Amino acid sequence: MTTDIQIENLKCGGCAATIKKGLLSLENIEDITVDVEKSIVSVTSNKDVLESVKEKLSKLGYPEVGDKNTVLHKAKSFVSCAVGRMDS
């Protein structure tokens, strides 16, 4: 099953790299694609992992569109972006 989640604060490939790395640490995730232009994360899994994926995205600084996008989320996404650029 593939689920698409539109997120806030996604800016670049560095952000995408951080998101992929973070989500692959969760159980039951088979594949992840990140569309930077549309700010959509697609997660393929054999189980319902939607809530844990949304929670992880929020902790990384990329909350789902419609959820609270606080200054803390924006700061975390800035750091995640920088780290992702260094790792990629």
Buried (B, 14 or more C-beta within 10 A) or exposed (E): EEBEBEBBBBBEEBBBBBBBBBBEEBEEBEEBEBEBEEBBBEBEBEEEBBEBBBEBBBEBBBBBEEEEBEEEBEEBBBEBBEBBBEEE
